[in-house]
């Protein structure tokens, strides 16, 4: 089954899922007595998007931290002379 979600914060995305059900006849009517829904929580569009965002944030943190350390090192060097 391919579900499509429309969250408010981000754009729509599709999530593949599987399901199974057990039906039983009760009082002359068929009723669902057990329902199992499942999706892959380890590889899906949301996890891929999060992983990409974490790589960008980590890279930006390294660059900003490196520049801040360099500037602070130069400043400390000037004040000690």
Backbone torsions as a table, in degrees:
resi	resn	phi	psi	omega
1	UNK	NA	140.7	178.3
2	UNK	-117.9	110.2	-179.5
3	UNK	-93.5	148.2	175.3
4	UNK	-122.2	128.2	-177.6
5	UNK	-112.3	146.2	-178.9
6	UNK	-125.3	74.0	-179.8
7	UNK	-71.8	159.9	-177.9
8	UNK	-76.3	-39.9	-172.3
9	UNK	-73.7	-34.5	-177.2
10	UNK	-130.7	176.5	-179.2
11	UNK	-73.5	171.8	-178.7
12	UNK	-66.7	153.6	176.3
13	UNK	-145.6	157.3	179.4
14	UNK	-108.5	143.7	-179.5
15	UNK	-134.0	121.6	177.6
16	UNK	-80.0	136.8	179.6
17	UNK	-144.6	164.3	178.0
18	UNK	-123.4	155.3	178.6
19	UNK	-148.5	157.8	173.6
20	UNK	-146.2	153.4	-178.6
21	UNK	-143.0	152.8	174.4
22	UNK	-119.4	127.3	-179.9
23	UNK	-114.4	147.3	178.3
24	UNK	-138.9	148.0	179.0
25	UNK	-88.9	120.3	-178.1
26	UNK	-132.9	119.4	179.7
27	UNK	64.1	31.4	178.6
28	UNK	83.3	1.3	179.4
29	UNK	-121.8	144.2	174.5
30	UNK	-82.3	131.0	179.7
31	UNK	-132.7	146.4	176.0
32	UNK	-80.4	122.3	-178.7
33	UNK	-105.2	-16.8	-179.9
34	UNK	-150.0	133.7	179.8
35	UNK	-138.4	130.5	179.1
36	UNK	-126.6	123.3	176.1
37	UNK	-114.8	139.4	-177.5
38	UNK	-147.7	144.2	172.3
39	UNK	-138.3	161.8	-178.8
40	UNK	-80.2	108.5	-176.9
41	UNK	-84.9	-5.1	-178.2
42	UNK	-97.8	-32.6	177.1
43	UNK	-132.4	99.7	176.2
44	UNK	-149.4	171.2	-176.2
45	UNK	-58.9	-34.9	-179.1
46	UNK	-68.9	-41.2	178.7
47	UNK	-66.5	-40.5	177.9
48	UNK	-62.1	-42.7	178.7
49	UNK	-64.1	-42.3	178.4
50	UNK	-64.8	-43.0	179.1
51	UNK	-61.2	-44.4	178.4
52	UNK	-61.7	-43.5	179.6
53	UNK	-64.5	-38.9	178.5
54	UNK	-66.0	-38.6	177.0
55	UNK	-63.7	-43.5	178.1
56	UNK	-64.4	-43.9	179.7
57	UNK	-64.9	-40.9	178.3
58	UNK	-64.5	-43.4	177.5
59	UNK	-63.2	-43.3	178.1
60	UNK	-64.1	-39.1	178.6
61	UNK	-63.7	-39.9	178.1
62	UNK	-64.7	-45.2	-180.0
63	UNK	-64.1	-48.5	-179.1
64	UNK	-64.6	-42.1	177.9
65	UNK	-64.3	-39.6	177.7
66	UNK	-64.4	-44.3	178.0
67	UNK	-65.1	-42.5	179.4
68	UNK	-63.4	-42.1	177.8
69	UNK	-63.9	-40.3	179.6
70	UNK	-64.6	-46.7	179.6
71	UNK	-65.0	-41.7	179.0
72	UNK	-66.8	-36.4	176.7
73	UNK	-64.5	-41.3	177.7
74	UNK	-65.8	-39.7	-179.3
75	UNK	-65.7	-43.1	179.4
76	UNK	-64.8	-36.0	179.8
77	UNK	-66.4	-40.1	179.3
78	UNK	-67.1	-40.9	-177.3
79	UNK	-73.1	-24.7	-178.9
80	UNK	-82.4	-15.1	-178.7
81	UNK	-84.6	NA	NA
